[in-house]
């Protein structure tokens, strides 16, 4: 283990070999690294993503809209392999200059509109289709409160706790303790809110649930970072109850499969272009045919 103390230099310099699980794709500059256009399907919406917690937000939203019978929300979902640098292609950077998934093009309008950042995608689709975002001003504002809570809180969970607990090349007590304390505080915030509400923003299932569930639901079910025991996740009983309830929704079951490229082959749908793909084109079936 290296020396646990660090004296910052006067001017920071990038070390490409700084270690960590994602050091091969992390860099201090933006912009494309290679020329490659993105594929385009036949549906109004083109989604470019991966089934990380942020990516799952978007696919769950699309599947929930289709579950409600909103056919205009049909979409093509294309796999972006972030560990291989797909997000740095010239085509992807045109859709999202920040090179993060998910990113989306709405081609139902002319000219097409790009939408990036998962919270922006949820809000955009909710407004466009008048769904999962209450019209009542008080309920609408409460939903937006929790949507923005997630956008501000999740970096402490992923980039903070997740990085230092699961991904950093060396484990140090101070950052792990610091971010563990914050994540447990966030879980307590949710647990108290859900003690008096069926869903995050009240008695309606909204984009707030779609934003928060992929991160915090996965956390308490030990599906990210393998930290449920460490965090005593089972003690947040209201979060666990809500997590299980959301997970039973048919659209959520489908949405979490889209653009997934790991785990059980039957749960992986690398690309989604039609509702029948869930039955016909999961990776177990494709590899079985091959």
N, C-alpha and C positions, 0 to 999 in steps of 0.2 A: 504493500500500500504506500502511496506517495505521502509526502509530508502533509498533515491536515491543515496547515496554515498557508495562507496565500497573500502575498503583497502585490496588489495591482500595479502594473507599470504606469508610467505617465500617459502613454498612448497604447491602447489595446491593439494587438495584431492577431489576425485570424490564423489559427492552426488547423488546417483541414484534417489532421490526424488526432483530433482531441478526444477520441474515444466516444463510447455511448452507442446505443443501438442504431440511432439515426444520423450518426455523424457523416455518413456518406452522402446525405442529401441536404444537410444543413449548411447554409452559407449566408454571409452578411450582405449580399446584394440581391436585387430583384432582376426580373427580365428573363427571357428564354435562354436556354442552353443549346437548343437544337431546333431545326425547322421541321415541323410536322403539323399538318392540318388535322382538325378533329373530324371524326365521322359524323354524318347527319342521317337520321332515319326519316320515316314518313310522318311521324306524329307531330302535333303542335309544339310539344315541349321536348327539348333535348337536354338530358341530365348527364353530367360527367362527374363520376363520383367513385367512392369506395365505401364499403359498409363499416366504416368506423362509426363511433357514436354521432359525429357530426353528419356523416353521410346518411345514416339511418333516419335522421330527422326528416330529410327530404323525401326519401322513398316511402316512409310511412305516410307522410302527408299526401303524396300522390295516390297511394293505395286507399287511403281513407276517402279521398274525393271520389275515386272510382267506385268504392263500396257504396257511397251515397247515390250512385247512379249518374254522376256528372261525367258524361262521356267526353266532354270537351277537354278533360284533364288527361287524356291519353298521352303517354310519354314513352320515349326511348331512353333507356339507361345504359350508358357506356362505361366500361370499367377503366378507371384511372389507377394504375399501380404506382402508388406514391413512393414505395421503396426503390422503384426502378427509375424514378424521375420523370414519369409521364406528365406531371403537373408543370414541368418546365418547358414543355413544347411551345412553339410559337402560337399554335392554335389555342392551346389552353390559356396561355397568358393573355390572349385577346379577350377571352371570356372573363378571366379573373386575373388581374395584374398582380394580385397577392399570391398567386400560385398555391392556393389551398382548395381542397374539396369541401363541400360540393359546389359546383358551378352549373349554371343553367342558361339556356337560351329559350326565350318565348318567341316562337316563329308563327304564332297565331296572329301577330300584328306585323305591319310593314311600316318602317323597318323593324326588324327583330330587336327585342330588348334582352340585354344580358342582365342576369341577376346572380350575385355572388354573396357569400356569407350565409350560413344556414338559417340564421334568424330572419334575414332579409327575404330568403326564399319562402319561408313559412308565412311571413306577413304578406308577401306579394300574392301568393296563391290564395290565402285566406280572403284577402280583399277582392281579388279577381272573381272568385267563385262564391263569395258571401257565405263562407263555411268555416266553422271551428273558431270563429272570432265573434263574440256576442255583439249585437247592435246596441243593447242598453249601455249607456255611457259608463256607468259605474262598473258593470261586469267587464266591459271592453277594456277599461283602464286597468282593472285588476289582472286581466289576462296579460296585458302588455307589461305590467309590473313584473310578473313572474317570467315572462319571456326575456326581458332585459336582465333580470336577476340571473338567469342561467347563462346568458352571454358573458356576464361579468364574473360569475363564480366558477364556471367550468375550467378556465385556465389555471386556477389554483389546484383543481383536481387533476387535470391532465398534465399540464406543463410543470406543475409544482410537485404534488404528491406522487403522481404516476411516474414522473421522470426520476426523481431521487429514490423512490422506493423500489421501482422495478427495472428501470432502464439505465441509470447512471453506471459507469464502469466501476465505481467504488461507492460504498455506502457510508454516509457520515450522519452522525446522530443529530446534529443541529438542524439541517434542512429537512430531514425526515420528521423530526419532532415538530418543527414549525408548520409544515404543511399537513401533517396528520391532525394537529390541533384545529387547523382551519377547516379541513374536510369534515371532521366530526362536528364542528360547529354548524357547518352547512347542512349536514344530515339532521341535526337537531332542529334547525330552522324548518326544514321540510316536514319533519315528524310532527312538530307542533302545528303547522298549517294543516296537515292532513288528519290531525286528530279531530278537527271540526268540519272537514270538507271531504266529500267523496273524491273530488279531483283537485288538482293544484289550485285552480282559481275559483273553486266553488263547486256547484252541483253539475256543471257542464264540462264535458271533455273538450279541450281546446288545444290550440297550438302551443300553449304553455306546457301541457302534458307531453306533447310530441317533442318538445325541445329538451325537457328535463329527463324524461324516462330513459333515453338511450345512454345517458351518462350515469345517473344515480341509480337507476334500476339495475343496470349492468353491474355497478359497483356492489350493491348489497347482495346480488346473486352470484358474486365471485366470478363474473365473466370478464372483468378487466383487472389487471394487476395482481390477481390472486391474493387479495388483501382483505377479504371479508372477515376472516377470523381476527386478523390484526386490528381491524377497526371495530370489532364487535358489532358488525352490521345487523345481526339478528335482533339486537336490542332496540332498533328503530322500527318498532312493530307497525306503525302506521305507514311508513315508507314501504315496508315489505308487503303489506296488504295492498297498497296502491300499485306497486310494481307487478304483483301477480294478476291484479284485475286488468291492467292495461295489456299485459302480455297475452291475455286470452282473446283479445280482439282479432278477428280474421285478417284485417288490413295490416295490423302490426306484425302478425306472423309472416305475412308475405313481404312486407317492407323490409324486415330485418334480413331477408334472404338475398335481396337485390344487391348486385355488385359485391357480394361476399366471395372471397377467394381463399378461404382457409376453413379448417374444421371439417365436420362431417360432409362428405360429398353431396349427400341428399339435401343439405341446407344451403348449398352454393348455387346461386344463379348469377353467373358472371355478367351477363347482359340481359336486359329485359326489353322486349319489343312488342309483346302481346300477352294477354292474360293467360293464354295456354302455355306459356313458357314455364310456369310454375309446375305444370304436370309433365311437360315434354322435354325441357331443356336444362334441368338441373344437372350438376356436374357428374353425378353418379350415372345418369342415363347417357350423357354424351360420351363419357369414358367407357361405358359398357358397350356402346355401339362401335367405338373405335377399336 
